[in-house]
Amino acid sequence: MLIAVIAAMPKPQSFPELLAADPRYKREAYGFVFEALRYAHDTLGLGTDTPIEHLEQAPDDRAAAEQGPSGQRHLTGRELCEAIRRYAHEQFGYMAHTVLASWGVRTTDDFGNIVFNLIDIGEMSKTKHDKREDFNGVYDFETAFRRDYVIDPPRGN
């Protein structure tokens, strides 16, 4: 029923309105997705330059930090999910699953919902090829954040 209620509400125009309109995810989840996007670009070197004319929704000034003079570095949904997985491991270790769940994030589908919520309020942009479904089922959380997590002990001198 929550989905039907959200669909019937007017489209949020700002981040506070978004949090009120879609209570599934905490503020921290949105911030983490932005941090993971920066991690994908700066640390992992992911993203392709996308001319601004190929973007369906131009980002506002806050999101413009990722733009060059002629466009923006773009990730696919699958690439962003992988960057989020790696960043979560780096930030939270074995607790990543628990932390993400505490923010309302339990599947990669949730990352897609968060990204498209941010697109709706102009904080992120997309190309005509990007779909919310690109994030669906990219990996299983239990496997990605618990079973496949490897503790890397510090190495002595």
C-alpha positions in Angstrom: 0.0 0.0 0.0 2.9 2.4 0.6 3.8 2.4 -3.1 0.2 3.4 -4.0 0.2 6.2 -1.4 3.6 7.5 -2.7 2.4 7.4 -6.3 -0.7 9.5 -5.4 1.3 12.2 -3.7 2.5 15.3 -5.6 6.0 15.1 -6.9 8.5 16.4 -4.3 10.5 19.5 -5.3 13.1 19.5 -2.5 15.1 17.0 -0.4 13.0 17.7 2.8 9.8 17.1 0.7 11.3 13.9 -0.7 12.1 12.6 2.8 8.5 13.3 3.8 6.9 11.9 0.6 9.0 8.7 0.6 9.8 7.6 4.2 11.3 4.2 3.1 14.9 5.6 3.2 16.7 7.6 5.8 18.6 10.8 5.0 21.9 8.9 5.5 21.1 6.5 2.6 20.9 9.4 0.2 24.1 10.9 1.5 25.8 7.5 1.2 24.8 7.1 -2.5 26.3 10.5 -3.2 29.5 9.5 -1.4 29.7 6.2 -3.3 29.2 8.1 -6.6 32.2 10.3 -5.8 34.1 7.2 -4.7 33.3 5.5 -8.0 34.6 8.5 -9.9 37.6 9.5 -7.8 38.9 6.2 -6.4 37.7 3.6 -8.9 37.9 5.7 -12.0 34.5 4.7 -13.2 32.2 6.7 -15.4 32.2 7.9 -19.0 32.0 11.5 -20.1 28.4 12.2 -21.2 27.7 15.4 -23.2 25.2 17.6 -21.4 22.8 17.4 -24.3 22.4 13.6 -23.7 21.1 14.2 -20.2 17.4 14.2 -19.7 17.5 16.2 -16.5 20.2 18.7 -15.9 21.5 18.5 -12.3 21.3 21.5 -10.1 24.4 23.4 -8.7 25.0 20.8 -6.0 25.3 17.9 -8.4 27.3 20.1 -10.9 30.4 19.4 -8.9 30.8 16.2 -11.0 30.4 18.0 -14.3 33.0 19.1 -16.7 32.5 22.1 -19.1 30.7 20.0 -21.6 28.9 17.3 -19.6 29.0 14.9 -16.8 30.7 11.6 -15.9 28.0 8.9 -16.1 27.7 5.5 -14.4 25.3 2.7 -15.3 23.1 1.3 -12.5 25.2 -1.8 -12.4 28.5 0.2 -12.0 27.0 2.4 -9.3 25.8 -0.7 -7.4 29.3 -2.2 -7.5 30.8 1.0 -6.4 28.3 1.2 -3.5 29.2 -2.4 -2.5 32.9 -1.7 -2.5 32.5 1.6 -0.7 30.2 0.1 2.0 32.8 -2.6 2.6 35.5 0.0 3.0 33.4 2.2 5.3 31.6 -0.3 7.4 33.3 -3.7 6.9 31.2 -6.7 8.0 28.6 -4.3 9.4 27.7 -2.9 6.0 24.6 -5.1 5.7 23.4 -3.9 9.1 24.1 -0.3 8.5 22.4 -0.2 5.1 19.3 -2.1 6.5 19.1 0.5 9.3 18.7 3.1 6.6 15.9 1.1 4.8 18.2 -0.3 2.1 17.9 -4.1 1.7 18.4 -4.7 -2.0 20.0 -3.1 -5.0 16.5 -2.2 -6.1 16.6 0.3 -3.2 19.6 2.0 -4.7 17.6 2.5 -7.9 14.7 4.0 -6.0 17.1 6.4 -4.2 18.8 7.4 -7.4 15.5 8.0 -9.2 14.1 9.9 -6.3 17.2 12.2 -6.5 16.7 12.5 -10.3 13.0 13.5 -9.6 14.1 16.5 -7.5 17.0 17.5 -9.8 19.9 16.3 -7.6 21.1 13.7 -10.2 20.5 13.3 -13.9 20.0 10.4 -16.3 20.3 9.6 -19.9 17.4 8.4 -22.0 18.7 4.8 -21.6 18.8 4.8 -17.8 15.9 3.0 -16.1 15.1 2.2 -12.4 15.2 -1.4 -13.4 18.9 -1.2 -14.2 19.4 -1.5 -10.4 17.2 -4.5 -9.9 18.8 -7.7 -8.6 22.4 -6.6 -9.3 23.6 -8.7 -6.3 22.2 -10.4 -3.3 22.8 -8.4 -0.1 23.4 -11.4 2.1 26.0 -12.8 -0.3 27.6 -9.4 -1.1 27.8 -8.1 2.4 28.1 -11.2 4.6 29.1 -14.4 2.9 31.6 -12.9 0.4 33.1 -10.4 2.9 36.7 -11.1 3.5 38.5 -9.8 6.6 41.9 -8.5 5.5 44.1 -8.6 8.7 46.8 -5.9 8.9 50.2 -7.1 7.9 53.1 -6.7 10.3 56.5 -5.3 9.5 
